């Protein structure tokens, strides 16, 4: 439903005769030339020129309309070329770099649209420059910077495509180990809250899945479950007794400052070199993915023996 809604929004912005009246918007959005025919081409043009007709200083007199314009800008980004998106964001930040109030306001809008629990488009790599702009601005008060400093620090090391940050953890047997010392293989890394029912259901479902257990048995997959607190915390001590024997489990208070934990449970899927491939997969998606991989592997083995 969400993807359908976004497609409608994209078409409404990209097709001229579906545009809202100019009076209903803060400024007239750009219209892609007829020579651009694909959705990506047309969206990229609109993203590139989105703020051209906007007087930024005057725009803040009507904050609700500026918010709507920014939301429209973000909602069509998934359809545009990534390079164009990054250049557009950098161009926008360049325009406002001398105005601390505007930097903070746009960062807050970006947080709501891309980083909050109710974000319409979760996109760390686009949100990060907005957060970093607040961090870099010396004229923004420390109290206003605090959460953006935290966001920027976490996102600087835990975005998709990056190598996952290393950390120490204490196993359920009391040993101290490092994440970088895991056995070879792909990694499902879950940050676990013992008091959260979603975490419990995810643990139960993943631990019971046949295909995931087969990949663990073959040494091709590690499932790592870490509690972001002290090894002595009562809730974790009790839960750790019931964790699956074929999982790597432990506790580490330092991961709270290293990993993005907006989603509960936070699940990272990584390759054998700990490059982050996904940080938004659900238990259902993981189960379906490993079922499909196993099905393909079985089919290939069968065809080779025929």
Secondary structure as UniProt FT lines:
FT   HELIX           2..14
FT   HELIX           16..18
FT   HELIX           22..24
FT   TURN            34..35
FT   HELIX           39..49
FT   TURN            50..53
FT   HELIX           56..59
FT   TURN            60..61
FT   HELIX           63..75
FT   HELIX           77..79
FT   HELIX           82..96
FT   TURN            97..98
FT   HELIX           100..114
FT   TURN            117..118
FT   HELIX           124..136
FT   TURN            138..139
FT   HELIX           142..155
FT   TURN            156..157
FT   TURN            160..161
FT   STRAND          168..171
FT   TURN            172..173
FT   STRAND          176..178
FT   HELIX           179..181
FT   STRAND          186..192
FT   TURN            194..195
FT   HELIX           197..208
FT   HELIX           210..217
FT   TURN            218..219
FT   STRAND          221..227
FT   TURN            231..232
FT   HELIX           234..240
FT   TURN            241..242
FT   TURN            245..246
FT   STRAND          248..251
FT   HELIX           253..257
FT   STRAND          266..270
FT   TURN            272..273
FT   STRAND          275..278
FT   HELIX           283..305
//
